[in-house]
């Protein structure tokens, strides 16, 4: 039997099938809206953390990069390993495909740190990699002082989107969403610092650098949440209008 509720000279009589479908869709819209709102709050936290990290750079010293907050600005000193570099694939800027250049830096105490030197455009041919050479060996063998922000390597949503760097072959090596352990294995070193250094825009030997927290902005997530909840309100209105009839 259908639901029947008398409302003055009208009758609200939806079918059980339509009621069940409405409840299920309404629950879905509310859940999606809550998820987007939660993601917006998370991204706002990242944005706040990023802005706090823009203060004066502190020396990394002997402490691990994981001991500091994400996006902290630090200063380091070491020697480039320009002969062995990585190109982080599938990195877009303003709708253009390209790579981010990952260059190892051996710190003065012997530890290794990956420095993200910025974005370079895709040449249009996979076999034609961009020229990311550092200065000649007589210059690159000297110690350099760098500043930047500590960040995690970008991660893929699906394992199928990952491609570890080759363990042998020519350099630079192209990789997609690698782990720190995979980069260390390709470099044939024991370990790398768990975070990478995003080279500051005013530092030399870099490419396009306009670092921001990854992903969509908090405002975008919140607007998506409001859209999903608006769909829920519209669904309720349609449910009532379509099932309210005059009594004859």
Helices and strands as residue ranges (DSSP letters): E 5-7, E 10-12, H 16-52, E 58-59, G 65-67, E 73-88, E 98-107, E 112-121, H 137-140, E 144-151, G 159-161, E 173-175, H 180-187, E 196-199, H 218-242, E 244-246
